[in-house]
Every structure is written in structure tokens, then in C-alpha cells.
Amino acid sequence: MTKTKVTVTWIKELIRNGDTSPFYNTKEWGALSERKRRLEHYECERCRVRGIYKQGRIVHHKKYLRLYPELALDINNLECLCDDCHNDEHHKQTQLNEERW
């Protein structure tokens, strides 16, 4: 495997091709995501705000990578989440009310 320099241009190309997994497999992302987990003591930030302490295994882009590739490696755009909070973020379902069925 050849070493690819992580650049905004490269990330935009991955987004256009519909596969950002090469970015998430880079040494740069691995080091940054581990740093974020350590900073948050491996706890879910959203649960912690509610007084619940759960393991935060996933590092999530608050401003989505596909919309803000320039923030891909900005630690201030990252949050440490548990599996449940991460799934809630990415699988939000439209709530039905009494007028919809």
C-alpha cells in the first residue's frame, strides 16, 4: 500500500467517489482519534453531560466529513461517543405525529 498524504483535495475526491474509508484508515486519523479518546477519558461526551458514564469508543465528526472536509483533522470538530449515541446521530428517524401514518 502506498502512503497517501491526507489533504482536503484527497478527502474531497474520496467523498466524490462515495468511499471515505481510506481516510479513516490513515495513520493521521488513527493518531488523532486515539488522542481525542484519551482526552475524554474514553467516555461518551453526550452521556456524560446527562450524568451517565459509558465507554466512548467512536470518534465522531460534529460537522460531518462529507460537508466539511477541511475540518477532517480538527480536534475541535470531534466528539467521543458511545455506540448508542453514535447510532442515534446517524440513524435519526422522522417522528410521526397524529397527522401522519
N, C-alpha and C positions, 0 to 999 in steps of 0.2 A: 504494500500500500504506500503510495506516495504521500508526503506531507503536504497538506494544503494550508495556506495561510488564511486565517479567519479574517475576512473583510466584509464590509457591508455589501459590496458588489457580489461577492461569492454567496452570501446568505440570500440576497435578492434572487440570484439565479436558482438556488435551491427551492425557494418559495415558488418561483415561476414553474419549476419542474414538478412541484407538488410533493417534494420529499425533503424534509428538513432533518432527517435522521443523521446525515453526515455531520451536521453541525453539533448535534448532541453527542456524537462520538469523538469529538475533538478533545485533545489534551487541555485546551484552554477552558472549555465548558466544564470538563471534569474537575479541574482545579478550582474554578470559581464556584461551582455548585457545592463542592465539599466545604469551601471556605464559608459560604453562606450557612450551611447546616451547622457548622461549628459555632459561628457567631450566634445562632439562635438556639444553641444547646440541643440541637436535634429535636426541637419541639415545634409543633404546628403553631404558627403565629395567630391564626384565626381562632383556634380553640383556646389558646392562652388568653386572648382578650376576654373570652367568656368564662375564664376561671377553670377551664378544663385543660388537662395536660396530656397530650397524645404525641406519639412519635411523629416528627415531621421528616418524612423520607424523600419527599418530592420538592424540588426547587422549581418554582413556577414564575413565569414572566407576568408581572402585573399588567403591563401593556404588552399585548400579545406580539410574539416574534414576527408573525406574518404581516402585522400592521406597522410595527416599529422595529425594523431590523437594526437600526442604528443603536438601539438600546440592548442588543443581544447580550453584551458582556458588561452591562452597567449593574453593579451590585445593588444600587438603589432601586432598580426596577424588578428586583427578585423578592420572592417571599417563600418561606419554608412551610410546606403544607403536609398534612396527613393525607392518606388515600381518600378518605371520605370528603374532605374539603376540596381536594383537587377534582374529584369526580363531580361534586356539586357545581364547581366553577365551569367545567367543560360540558356538563350534561344538563344544563338548566332546562327545565321543561316549562312550556307555556301552561300557566294555571288556568283552569276552566272555571267560569263563574256560572250563575244560574241562567244566563242568557245564551251560553254556548253549550252544545252537547255533541 
